[in-house]
Amino acid sequence: MIKRLFLSVVVASLLFSCGDNDGKPILSQSVGNINNVKVIVTKDQWQGAIGDALRDVLADPVYGLPREEPKFSIDQIPPEAFSGFLLKNRIYLKIKPADSASLTIVKDPYARPQTGIIVTGRSQTQIANLIIDNEERIVTAFKEQELVANQSRIKKALKKTDSLQKVFGVKLNFPNAYRYAEQKPDFFWMRKELKRSGNMNITVYEVPLEAIDKDTLTIKNIIRMRDSIGGKKIPVDDGRFITERAFSPYLQETEIDGKLAYETKGTWEVDGRYMAGPFVNYAVRDEKNGRYLILEGFIFSPSQDQRDNMFELESILKSARLR
């Protein structure tokens, strides 16, 4: 009897200790492919104004890819089917009829990590307008969640980066599947071969602050810089590795490791040859060391979709931590 009582107390203690300190219930691991969002709407809503708004926001083409691919892959789920295993999807958006219009972002309601967006309203028009008006908020919430998920997956099998840290003073998390194609005092190049065809690439180098800050023409200075260094350091047959002239790159300010960084997205090409692909370039302003640290990812994979591979490269580059 005493033994049974003791075991009951131990089991109860274990169950209690497995929960969060604040008393929240234990949640299972979330699931889902990267950049795949479940939208919980009725058939009428999906075929009406709400569905149009959701597709406009979530399936908008990704900037900088050689062919059109949506920001997210979308699966429509009827409200009555959103239960059981489907509740564990890492990102979802749910439409709920209500007297008042609202858009709420919820974290970890059914699984962890998880981001859900609940949109309410009286009519299809009201809900559709709310979705369109909050496009940036919706996309940012889902992309932030997917970035964390991707970086967590990458951490499961990391490549050693001692030499990279020694030369450039930066720690970068990237998988074992990448190999060092080049390790020089002024240029590192890492490459991963893709299963079907093509490859994914990461380059790291540095330039003086004045290479980008010498005037207000930031985008032109970045293009000139990457064309000069890429053209010399990336070996190709019968041409030079440069920024595609016919495609205007996209530039925005962001942060990496708490430092100002210029994010440039566009298409690279080999001058004079039919070779091209997407790239993302981060010029991280490192005032302490009087430099811009350049982190770039690019893909050559003409026969495959490239959205998720580019997102992997972004996830790797955004993991950078500078000394």
C-alpha positions as CSV (number, residue, x, y, z in Angstrom):
1,M,0.0,0.0,0.0
2,I,2.8,2.4,1.0
3,K,4.7,1.5,-2.2
4,R,1.6,2.2,-4.4
5,L,1.1,5.6,-2.6
6,F,4.8,6.4,-3.2
7,L,4.6,5.6,-6.9
8,S,1.4,7.8,-7.3
9,V,3.2,10.7,-5.7
10,V,6.2,10.3,-7.9
11,V,4.1,10.1,-11.1
12,A,2.0,13.1,-10.1
13,S,5.2,15.1,-9.4
14,L,6.7,14.2,-12.8
15,L,3.5,15.3,-14.6
16,F,3.5,18.5,-12.7
17,S,7.2,19.3,-13.3
18,C,6.8,18.7,-17.0
19,G,4.5,21.7,-17.4
20,D,5.7,25.3,-17.5
21,N,6.3,27.2,-14.3
22,D,3.3,29.4,-15.0
23,G,0.9,26.5,-15.1
24,K,0.5,26.4,-18.9
25,P,-0.5,23.0,-20.3
26,I,2.2,20.8,-21.9
27,L,2.1,21.3,-25.7
28,S,3.3,18.8,-28.4
29,Q,5.8,19.7,-31.1
30,S,4.3,21.6,-34.1
31,V,4.5,20.2,-37.6
32,G,4.5,21.4,-41.2
33,N,6.6,22.0,-44.2
34,I,8.5,25.3,-44.3
35,N,6.4,28.1,-45.7
36,N,3.2,26.1,-45.7
37,V,0.2,27.8,-44.1
38,K,-3.2,26.2,-43.3
39,V,-6.2,28.6,-43.9
40,I,-9.3,27.6,-42.1
41,V,-12.3,28.9,-44.1
42,T,-15.5,27.6,-45.5
43,K,-15.9,26.7,-49.1
44,D,-18.0,29.8,-49.8
45,Q,-15.4,32.1,-48.1
46,W,-12.6,30.4,-50.0
47,Q,-14.4,30.9,-53.3
48,G,-15.4,34.5,-52.5
49,A,-13.8,37.8,-51.5
50,I,-12.0,36.3,-48.4
51,G,-10.3,33.7,-50.6
52,D,-9.2,36.3,-53.1
53,A,-7.7,38.4,-50.3
54,L,-5.9,35.4,-48.8
55,R,-4.4,34.5,-52.1
56,D,-3.4,38.1,-52.8
57,V,-1.5,38.3,-49.5
58,L,-0.1,34.8,-49.0
59,A,0.4,33.7,-52.6
60,D,2.0,37.0,-53.7
61,P,5.2,36.1,-55.7
62,V,8.5,36.1,-53.9
63,Y,10.7,38.9,-55.1
64,G,14.0,38.0,-56.8
65,L,13.3,34.5,-58.1
66,P,13.8,33.8,-61.8
67,R,10.3,32.4,-62.1
68,E,7.1,33.1,-60.1
69,E,6.7,31.2,-56.8
70,P,4.3,32.2,-54.0
71,K,5.4,33.5,-50.6
72,F,3.5,30.6,-49.0
73,S,2.0,27.3,-50.1
74,I,-1.7,27.4,-49.0
75,D,-3.9,24.5,-47.9
76,Q,-7.6,25.3,-47.4
77,I,-9.2,23.5,-44.4
78,P,-12.9,23.5,-43.6
79,P,-13.6,24.7,-40.1
80,E,-15.1,21.4,-39.0
81,A,-11.9,19.6,-40.1
82,F,-9.6,21.7,-38.1
83,S,-8.9,19.3,-35.3
84,G,-6.6,16.6,-34.1
85,F,-3.3,16.5,-36.0
86,L,-4.2,19.6,-38.1
87,L,-4.2,21.7,-34.9
88,K,-0.4,21.1,-34.7
89,N,0.5,22.9,-37.9
90,R,3.1,25.5,-37.2
91,I,1.4,28.5,-39.0
92,Y,-2.3,28.9,-39.7
93,L,-4.9,31.5,-40.4
94,K,-8.5,31.1,-39.2
95,I,-11.6,33.0,-40.2
96,K,-14.4,33.4,-37.6
97,P,-17.7,35.2,-38.0
98,A,-18.2,37.9,-35.4
99,D,-20.0,41.2,-34.8
100,S,-16.7,43.2,-34.7
101,A,-13.8,43.2,-37.0
102,S,-10.4,42.1,-35.6
103,L,-7.1,40.5,-36.4
104,T,-5.3,38.7,-33.6
105,I,-1.9,36.9,-33.6
106,V,-1.8,34.1,-31.1
107,K,1.4,32.2,-30.1
108,D,1.5,28.4,-29.3
109,P,-2.3,27.8,-28.8
110,Y,-2.2,24.1,-29.7
111,A,1.5,23.2,-30.3
112,R,5.0,24.7,-29.8
113,P,6.3,26.7,-31.6
114,Q,3.2,27.9,-33.4
115,T,1.8,31.2,-34.8
116,G,-1.9,31.5,-35.5
117,I,-3.8,34.4,-36.9
118,I,-7.5,34.8,-36.1
119,V,-9.5,37.2,-38.4
120,T,-13.1,38.1,-37.4
121,G,-15.8,40.2,-39.0
122,R,-19.5,40.5,-40.0
123,S,-19.1,40.0,-43.8
124,Q,-16.8,38.7,-46.4
125,T,-16.1,42.2,-47.6
126,Q,-15.2,43.4,-44.1
127,I,-12.9,40.4,-43.4
128,A,-11.3,40.6,-46.9
129,N,-10.5,44.3,-46.4
130,L,-9.0,43.6,-43.0
131,I,-6.7,40.9,-44.5
132,I,-5.5,43.3,-47.3
133,D,-4.9,46.1,-44.8
134,N,-2.8,43.9,-42.6
135,E,-0.8,42.2,-45.3
136,E,2.6,43.2,-43.9
137,R,1.7,42.2,-40.4
138,I,0.4,38.8,-41.5
139,V,3.4,38.0,-43.7
140,T,5.9,39.2,-41.1
141,A,4.4,37.1,-38.3
142,F,4.5,33.9,-40.4
143,K,8.0,34.6,-41.8
144,E,9.4,35.2,-38.3
145,Q,8.0,31.9,-37.2
146,E,9.4,30.1,-40.2
147,L,12.8,31.7,-39.7
148,V,13.0,30.4,-36.2
149,A,11.8,26.9,-37.3
150,N,14.4,26.8,-40.2
151,Q,17.2,27.9,-37.9
152,S,16.2,25.2,-35.3
153,R,16.4,22.5,-38.0
154,I,19.7,23.8,-39.2
155,K,21.2,23.6,-35.7
156,K,20.7,19.8,-35.6
157,A,23.8,19.1,-37.7
158,L,26.1,22.0,-37.8
159,K,29.3,22.4,-39.8
160,K,32.5,23.4,-37.9
161,T,33.3,27.1,-38.5
162,D,36.5,27.6,-36.5
163,S,38.4,28.8,-39.5
164,L,35.6,31.2,-40.6
165,Q,35.5,32.7,-37.1
166,K,39.3,33.0,-37.0
167,V,39.5,34.9,-40.3
168,F,36.4,37.0,-40.3
169,G,35.3,37.1,-36.6
170,V,31.9,35.7,-37.4
171,K,30.0,32.7,-36.2
172,L,27.6,31.3,-38.8
173,N,25.3,28.3,-38.4
174,F,25.1,26.2,-41.5
175,P,24.5,22.4,-42.0
176,N,27.0,19.7,-42.5
177,A,25.7,19.2,-46.0
178,Y,27.8,22.2,-47.0
179,R,31.5,21.9,-47.9
180,Y,34.2,24.5,-48.0
181,A,34.9,25.2,-51.7
182,E,37.3,28.1,-50.9
183,Q,39.1,29.2,-47.7
184,K,41.3,32.2,-48.2
185,P,42.3,35.1,-46.0
186,D,40.0,37.4,-47.9
187,F,37.2,35.1,-49.2
188,F,35.3,32.0,-47.9
189,W,33.0,30.0,-50.1
190,M,30.7,27.2,-48.9
191,R,28.7,25.0,-51.3
192,K,25.9,22.4,-51.1
193,E,25.1,20.1,-54.0
194,L,21.4,19.6,-54.6
195,K,20.0,16.1,-55.1
196,R,18.4,16.6,-58.5
197,S,20.7,19.2,-60.0
198,G,22.4,22.5,-59.2
199,N,23.9,23.9,-56.0
200,M,23.5,26.3,-53.1
201,N,26.3,28.7,-52.2
202,I,27.4,31.0,-49.4
203,T,30.2,33.5,-49.7
204,V,31.8,35.6,-46.9
205,Y,34.2,38.5,-47.3
206,E,34.7,42.1,-46.1
207,V,35.1,45.6,-47.6
208,P,36.0,48.9,-46.1
209,L,33.1,51.1,-44.9
210,E,33.8,53.6,-47.6
211,A,33.2,51.0,-50.3
212,I,29.4,51.3,-49.6
213,D,29.2,54.6,-47.6
214,K,31.2,56.8,-50.0
215,D,28.0,58.4,-51.3
216,T,24.2,58.0,-51.2
217,L,24.1,55.6,-54.1
218,T,24.0,52.6,-51.8
219,I,22.5,50.1,-54.2
220,K,24.9,51.0,-57.0
221,N,27.9,50.7,-54.6
222,I,26.7,47.2,-53.5
223,I,26.3,46.0,-57.1
224,R,29.7,47.4,-58.1
225,M,31.2,45.7,-55.0
226,R,29.7,42.3,-55.6
227,D,30.4,42.4,-59.4
228,S,34.0,43.2,-58.7
229,I,34.6,40.6,-56.0
230,G,32.3,37.9,-57.4
231,G,33.7,38.3,-60.9
232,K,37.2,37.6,-59.6
233,K,36.5,35.0,-56.9
234,I,33.7,32.8,-58.4
235,P,35.2,30.8,-61.3
236,V,33.0,30.3,-64.4
237,D,33.8,29.3,-67.9
238,D,33.7,32.0,-70.6
239,G,32.3,34.9,-68.7
240,R,32.0,36.7,-65.3
241,F,29.8,36.2,-62.3
242,I,27.8,39.5,-62.1
243,T,24.5,41.0,-61.1
244,E,21.9,40.6,-63.9
245,R,21.6,43.9,-65.7
246,A,18.0,43.4,-66.9
247,F,16.7,42.9,-63.4
248,S,16.7,45.7,-60.8
249,P,17.8,44.4,-57.4
250,Y,15.7,45.2,-54.3
251,L,17.3,46.9,-51.4
252,Q,16.1,47.4,-47.8
253,E,17.6,48.1,-44.4
254,T,17.5,45.4,-41.8
255,E,19.5,44.2,-38.7
256,I,21.8,41.3,-38.2
257,D,23.2,40.7,-34.7
258,G,21.9,44.1,-33.7
259,K,23.8,45.9,-36.4
260,L,22.6,47.8,-39.5
261,A,22.6,45.6,-42.6
262,Y,21.6,46.3,-46.2
263,E,19.6,43.4,-47.6
264,T,19.9,43.2,-51.4
265,K,17.9,40.6,-53.4
266,G,18.2,40.1,-57.1
267,T,19.4,37.8,-59.9
268,W,22.9,36.9,-60.8
269,E,24.1,35.9,-64.3
270,V,27.2,34.9,-66.0
271,D,28.0,37.6,-68.5
272,G,27.7,36.2,-72.1
273,R,26.2,32.8,-71.1
274,Y,22.8,31.5,-70.4
275,M,23.4,31.0,-66.6
276,A,21.4,32.8,-63.9
277,G,19.8,32.4,-60.5
278,P,18.7,34.3,-57.4
279,F,20.9,35.8,-54.7
280,V,20.5,37.5,-51.4
281,N,23.3,39.7,-50.1
282,Y,23.7,41.2,-46.6
283,A,26.2,44.0,-46.0
284,V,26.5,44.2,-42.2
285,R,27.9,47.5,-41.0
286,D,30.7,46.6,-38.4
287,E,31.9,50.0,-37.1
288,K,34.0,48.4,-34.4
289,N,36.2,46.8,-37.1
290,G,35.8,49.5,-39.7
291,R,34.3,47.3,-42.3
292,Y,31.2,45.9,-43.9
293,L,31.0,42.1,-43.5
294,I,29.4,40.7,-46.7
295,L,27.3,37.6,-46.4
296,E,25.8,36.3,-49.6
297,G,23.8,33.3,-50.6
298,F,23.1,32.3,-54.2
299,I,21.6,29.3,-56.1
300,F,22.2,27.7,-59.4
301,S,19.3,25.3,-60.0
302,P,17.5,26.1,-63.2
303,S,15.2,23.0,-63.2
304,Q,13.9,23.3,-59.6
305,D,11.7,25.6,-57.5
306,Q,14.0,27.9,-55.4
307,R,11.8,29.6,-52.8
308,D,12.6,27.3,-49.9
309,N,16.2,26.9,-50.8
310,M,16.6,30.7,-50.8
311,F,14.8,30.8,-47.5
312,E,17.4,28.3,-46.1
313,L,20.2,30.6,-47.2
314,E,18.5,33.7,-45.6
315,S,18.1,31.7,-42.4
316,I,21.8,30.8,-42.4
317,L,23.0,34.3,-43.1
318,K,20.7,35.9,-40.5
319,S,22.2,33.6,-37.8
320,A,25.5,35.5,-38.1
321,R,27.1,36.6,-34.8
322,L,30.0,39.0,-35.0
323,R,32.9,39.4,-32.5
